[in-house]
């Protein structure tokens, strides 16, 4: 097998298995581009992105340009002279001059079954929207947002117990496997690019805290999906006794005739009526300034009246 000269671009934990796989497969990773270090935690300590930490472990030169459009990144890329650029959750848009610089262009590892869920948060929206499967697609990048020709896709199921976190972790590993197969097929001349059907695409916008509040007029299943899809951040939430309560896990529960948002049971279980005549039972919650705990433990320290209507 021939080994390629590659530049890798990625930032968060999700991208680390792809970098690992390029190295373990024997390719020459001549440079890594990642986002700038950022302050983190209460002390605002400057923290390296996970991809930078991994690249330094391998002794790979790291570049953290604030812009990919001012010419500096292009000059670095020309100096490194890669045959291929691999991009995984980098977080910056690449201009045409960078996309066209390597001999084999730029390949992106995207966490959805394209053309579904283009955009910044495909994993979370696949769970929020109640999809039964998702996956990873490798793509030949173009100037559009996740619109390039598809190369290799592999799927995984999404269970009712899955959260955005558990799906993220599975797809992160799968991304490395899909990347390895894609680069191998590229070397062998076996790739068969396939154009995306734009009419079948969905946009997966970045998550914000404004998505957190639960609308109890929705079905119990939709609320359950939202709770799973927004975990661990920003978390679905409601207001009880004038205080915000994050809901980390829940399940669809019994039928009810109460109006949506009504607390149906308290004590051993905390269930709330939903818009489809079913209840959602909160299992793990987190009060303001507190650690996550079971709903039973929360109720021991907080008086909640049956019949209370949540907003």
C-alpha positions as CSV (number, residue, x, y, z in Angstrom):
1,X,0.0,0.0,0.0
2,X,1.2,3.5,-0.8
3,X,1.2,6.0,1.9
4,X,0.1,9.6,1.4
5,X,1.4,13.0,2.5
6,X,-1.5,14.5,4.4
7,X,-2.5,17.7,6.2
8,X,-5.2,17.1,8.9
9,X,-7.7,19.9,9.9
10,X,-9.8,19.3,13.0
11,X,-10.5,20.6,16.5
12,X,-12.7,18.7,19.0
13,X,-12.7,15.2,20.6
14,X,-14.8,14.0,17.7
15,X,-11.9,14.5,15.2
16,X,-9.2,12.8,17.3
17,X,-9.9,9.2,16.1
18,X,-9.5,10.4,12.5
19,X,-6.0,11.8,13.2
20,X,-5.2,8.6,15.1
21,X,-6.2,6.5,12.2
22,X,-4.1,8.4,9.7
23,X,-1.1,7.9,11.9
24,X,-1.7,4.3,12.6
25,X,-2.3,3.6,8.9
26,X,1.2,4.8,8.2
27,X,0.4,8.0,6.4
28,X,2.8,11.0,6.7
29,X,0.8,13.7,8.5
30,X,2.9,16.7,7.8
31,X,0.9,19.3,9.6
32,X,-2.3,19.8,11.7
33,X,-4.5,22.9,11.5
34,X,-6.8,23.5,14.5
35,X,-8.7,26.3,16.2
36,X,-6.9,28.7,18.5
37,X,-6.5,27.8,22.2
38,X,-9.4,29.1,24.3
39,X,-10.0,30.1,27.9
40,X,-11.9,27.4,29.8
41,X,-13.4,26.9,33.3
42,X,-13.8,29.2,36.2
43,X,-10.1,30.2,36.0
44,X,-10.3,31.0,32.3
45,X,-7.2,28.9,31.8
46,X,-6.1,28.8,28.2
47,X,-6.8,25.3,26.9
48,X,-5.6,23.5,23.8
49,X,-8.1,21.8,21.5
50,X,-8.1,18.0,21.8
51,X,-6.7,17.7,18.2
52,X,-3.8,19.9,19.1
53,X,-3.0,17.8,22.2
54,X,-3.0,14.6,20.1
55,X,-0.9,16.2,17.3
56,X,1.8,17.3,19.8
57,X,1.9,13.8,21.2
58,X,2.7,12.6,17.8
59,X,5.3,15.4,17.2
60,X,3.3,16.8,14.4
61,X,3.6,20.6,13.6
62,X,0.5,22.5,14.6
63,X,-1.0,25.6,13.0
64,X,-3.8,27.7,14.5
65,X,-4.6,30.5,12.1
66,X,-7.4,32.8,13.1
67,X,-8.5,33.1,9.4
68,X,-8.3,30.7,6.5
69,X,-8.9,33.6,4.0
70,X,-6.0,36.1,4.6
71,X,-3.4,34.1,2.6
72,X,-1.4,32.9,5.6
73,X,-3.0,29.5,5.7
74,X,-2.6,29.1,2.0
75,X,1.1,29.9,2.2
76,X,1.5,27.3,5.1
77,X,-0.3,24.7,3.0
78,X,1.9,25.4,0.0
79,X,5.0,25.0,2.1
80,X,3.8,21.7,3.6
81,X,2.9,20.5,0.0
82,X,0.4,17.7,1.0
83,X,-1.2,15.4,-1.6
84,X,-4.4,15.5,0.4
85,X,-6.1,17.5,3.1
86,X,-8.5,15.7,5.5
87,X,-11.0,17.8,7.4
88,X,-13.0,16.6,10.4
89,X,-15.0,19.0,12.6
90,X,-12.5,21.8,11.9
91,X,-15.0,24.6,12.5
92,X,-13.8,26.9,9.7
93,X,-14.9,27.3,6.1
94,X,-12.2,26.6,3.6
95,X,-11.9,29.0,0.6
96,X,-11.6,27.7,-3.0
97,X,-7.9,28.3,-3.2
98,X,-7.2,26.0,-0.2
99,X,-9.7,23.4,-1.5
100,X,-7.9,23.3,-4.8
101,X,-4.3,23.4,-3.6
102,X,-3.6,19.7,-2.8
103,X,-3.3,17.2,-5.7
104,X,-6.3,15.2,-4.5
105,X,-8.2,18.2,-3.0
106,X,-9.8,18.1,0.5
107,X,-11.9,15.2,2.0
108,X,-14.3,15.8,4.8
109,X,-15.6,13.3,7.4
110,X,-19.1,14.4,8.2
111,X,-21.2,12.9,11.0
112,X,-24.4,12.2,9.1
113,X,-25.7,10.1,6.2
114,X,-25.5,12.9,3.6
115,X,-27.4,14.6,2.2
116,X,-29.3,14.5,5.5
117,X,-28.2,16.9,8.2
118,X,-25.7,19.3,6.6
119,X,-24.4,21.9,9.0
120,X,-22.8,22.2,12.5
121,X,-24.9,19.9,14.7
122,X,-25.9,16.8,12.7
123,X,-25.6,14.4,15.6
124,X,-27.8,16.3,17.9
125,X,-30.5,17.0,15.3
126,X,-30.7,13.4,14.2
127,X,-31.6,12.5,17.8
128,X,-33.9,15.5,18.4
129,X,-35.8,14.6,15.2
130,X,-36.2,11.0,16.2
131,X,-34.2,9.4,13.5
132,X,-33.7,5.6,13.8
133,X,-30.3,5.7,12.2
134,X,-27.4,8.0,11.4
135,X,-23.8,7.5,10.3
136,X,-20.7,9.0,8.8
137,X,-20.1,10.1,5.2
138,X,-16.8,11.0,3.6
139,X,-17.1,13.7,1.0
140,X,-15.0,15.5,-1.6
141,X,-15.2,19.1,-0.4
142,X,-16.4,22.0,-2.5
143,X,-17.2,25.6,-1.7
144,X,-20.7,24.8,-0.5
145,X,-21.7,23.8,3.1
146,X,-21.4,20.0,3.1
147,X,-22.6,19.8,-0.5
148,X,-19.6,18.0,-2.1
149,X,-19.8,14.6,-3.8
150,X,-20.2,11.7,-1.4
151,X,-17.5,9.0,-1.3
152,X,-18.1,6.4,1.4
153,X,-21.0,6.1,3.9
154,X,-21.6,3.8,6.9
155,X,-24.6,3.8,9.2
156,X,-25.4,3.0,12.8
157,X,-28.7,2.6,14.6
158,X,-30.0,5.2,17.1
159,X,-31.8,3.5,20.0
160,X,-34.4,5.1,22.4
161,X,-31.7,5.1,25.1
162,X,-29.1,6.9,23.0
163,X,-28.3,10.5,23.6
164,X,-26.3,12.9,21.5
165,X,-23.3,12.0,23.6
166,X,-23.5,8.3,23.0
167,X,-24.1,8.7,19.3
168,X,-21.2,11.2,19.1
169,X,-18.9,8.7,20.7
170,X,-19.9,5.9,18.3
171,X,-19.7,8.1,15.2
172,X,-16.3,9.5,16.3
173,X,-14.8,6.0,16.1
174,X,-16.7,5.2,12.9
175,X,-15.3,8.4,11.4
176,X,-11.8,7.0,11.7
177,X,-12.8,3.8,10.0
178,X,-14.6,5.5,7.1
179,X,-11.6,7.8,6.6
180,X,-9.2,4.8,6.5
181,X,-11.4,3.1,3.8
182,X,-11.7,6.4,1.9
183,X,-8.0,7.1,1.7
184,X,-7.3,3.4,0.8
185,X,-9.8,3.6,-2.0
186,X,-8.4,6.9,-3.2
187,X,-4.9,5.4,-3.4
188,X,-6.2,2.4,-5.3
189,X,-8.3,4.6,-7.7
190,X,-11.5,2.9,-6.6
191,X,-13.5,5.8,-5.3
192,X,-16.8,6.4,-7.0
193,X,-18.0,9.9,-6.1
194,X,-21.8,10.4,-6.0
195,X,-23.6,13.7,-6.3
196,X,-25.9,14.7,-3.4
197,X,-29.6,15.1,-3.9
198,X,-30.1,18.6,-2.6
199,X,-33.9,18.0,-2.3
200,X,-33.2,15.4,0.4
201,X,-31.0,17.6,2.6
202,X,-31.8,19.0,6.0
203,X,-29.9,21.8,7.7
204,X,-28.6,21.1,11.2
205,X,-27.9,24.5,12.8
206,X,-25.6,25.1,15.7
207,X,-27.2,24.5,19.2
208,X,-28.1,27.4,21.4
209,X,-29.4,27.7,25.0
210,X,-32.6,29.1,23.5
211,X,-33.5,25.5,22.4
212,X,-33.6,24.3,26.0
213,X,-37.1,25.1,27.2
214,X,-39.5,22.1,26.9
215,X,-42.8,22.7,25.2
216,X,-45.2,20.3,26.9
217,X,-47.9,20.7,24.2
218,X,-45.6,18.5,22.1
219,X,-45.9,14.7,22.2
220,X,-44.1,12.7,25.0
221,X,-41.9,11.1,22.3
222,X,-40.9,14.4,20.8
223,X,-40.0,15.7,24.3
224,X,-38.1,12.5,25.0
225,X,-36.1,13.0,21.8
226,X,-35.3,16.6,22.6
227,X,-34.0,15.6,26.1
228,X,-31.8,13.0,24.5
229,X,-30.6,15.2,21.7
230,X,-29.7,18.2,23.9
231,X,-27.7,16.1,26.3
232,X,-25.1,17.0,27.5
233,X,-25.4,20.6,26.2
234,X,-27.3,22.8,26.4
235,X,-29.7,20.3,28.1
236,X,-33.5,20.5,27.9
237,X,-35.1,22.3,30.8
238,X,-38.3,23.4,32.5
239,X,-39.1,25.8,35.4
240,X,-40.3,24.4,38.7
241,X,-41.1,26.7,41.6
242,X,-39.6,29.6,39.7
243,X,-36.3,27.9,39.3
244,X,-34.8,26.3,36.1
245,X,-34.4,22.6,36.2
246,X,-32.3,20.8,33.5
247,X,-33.6,17.4,32.5
248,X,-30.8,15.0,31.6
249,X,-32.8,11.8,31.1
250,X,-36.4,10.7,30.9
251,X,-38.8,8.2,29.5
252,X,-42.2,8.1,27.9
253,X,-44.7,7.0,30.6
254,X,-48.4,6.3,31.1
255,X,-51.5,7.9,29.5
256,X,-53.1,10.9,31.2
257,X,-56.1,13.2,30.7
258,X,-54.4,16.2,32.4
259,X,-53.7,19.3,30.3
260,X,-50.1,19.5,29.0
261,X,-47.4,20.6,31.5
262,X,-49.3,19.3,34.6
263,X,-47.4,17.4,37.2
264,X,-49.3,14.1,37.4
265,X,-47.3,12.2,40.0
266,X,-44.7,13.1,42.7
267,X,-42.9,11.0,45.3
268,X,-41.3,8.0,43.9
269,X,-41.8,9.3,40.3
270,X,-41.9,12.7,38.7
271,X,-44.2,12.6,35.7
272,X,-45.6,15.5,33.6
273,X,-48.5,15.4,31.1
274,X,-47.7,16.0,27.4
275,X,-49.7,17.1,24.4
276,X,-50.5,13.7,23.1
277,X,-52.2,12.4,26.2
278,X,-49.1,10.6,27.5
279,X,-46.7,11.5,30.3
280,X,-42.9,12.1,30.3
281,X,-41.2,10.8,33.4
282,X,-38.1,12.7,34.5
283,X,-35.3,10.3,35.6
284,X,-32.2,12.5,36.0
285,X,-32.3,16.2,36.7
286,X,-30.0,19.1,37.7
287,X,-31.2,22.1,39.7
288,X,-29.5,25.5,39.4
289,X,-26.1,25.4,41.1
290,X,-26.4,21.7,41.9
291,X,-25.0,18.4,40.5
292,X,-27.1,16.0,38.5
293,X,-29.2,13.7,40.6
294,X,-32.1,11.3,40.3
295,X,-35.6,12.8,40.2
296,X,-36.4,11.0,43.5
297,X,-33.4,12.7,45.2
298,X,-34.4,16.1,43.8
299,X,-38.0,15.7,45.1
300,X,-36.7,14.9,48.6
301,X,-35.2,18.4,48.8
302,X,-37.8,20.3,46.8
303,X,-41.5,20.5,47.5
304,X,-43.5,19.9,44.4
305,X,-47.3,19.7,44.4
306,X,-49.3,17.3,42.3
307,X,-51.3,19.4,39.8
308,X,-48.6,22.1,39.4
309,X,-48.4,23.3,35.8
310,X,-44.9,23.7,34.4
311,X,-44.0,26.4,32.0
